[in-house]
């Protein structure tokens, strides 16, 4: 893999955007959305899918091929799931017209799970991303 820090930059940029969007009052976002059932849950899924994929690439970039892939993926997955739970608690504690929902945490976890699957596929099948386990 090329020696650059783009995955690190993209991961932290994504997490900053995710944090900002999660903690802003929803009336400030003023986003027009199509009438898709459970769109909020799909958004959680996609956001955490991307976060997990970028997080795995960030760790791969930082640790190089000498690190253990399973431990690295498990650690970033746990961190992202805990992060999502903390965000939900903060939404429930603040008066930002946001609410904490168990289904949001479930969608976050599914996104992390699918992101882990994609990361495993990338690291094992695509030579440029090979982890070396």
KASULFEN-V299938 format. One line per field, one symbol per residue. ss: DSSP state (a for helix, b for strand, c for the rest). phi: phi as a letter, one per 40 degrees, with the letter a starting at -180 (. if undefined). burial: + if it has 9 or more other ideal C-beta (glycine too) atoms within 8 Angstrom, else -. Layout:
ss = ???
phi = ???
burial = ???
This chain:
ss = cccccaaaaaaaaaaaaaaaaaaccaaaacccccccccaaaaaaaaaaaaaaaaaaaaaaaaaaaaccaaaaaaaaaaaaaaaaaaaaaaaaaccccccccaaaaaaaaaaaaaaaaaaaaaaaacaaacccc
phi = .dcabcccdcccccccccccccbccccccfbcbcccdfddcccddccccccccccccccccccgccccccccccccccccccdcccccccccccbcfbbcbccccccdcccccccccccdccccbbdcbdcgc
burial = ------++-+++-++--++--+++--------------+-++-++++++++++++++++++-----+-+--++-+++-+++-+++-++++++---+-+-----+++++++++++++-++++++-----+++--
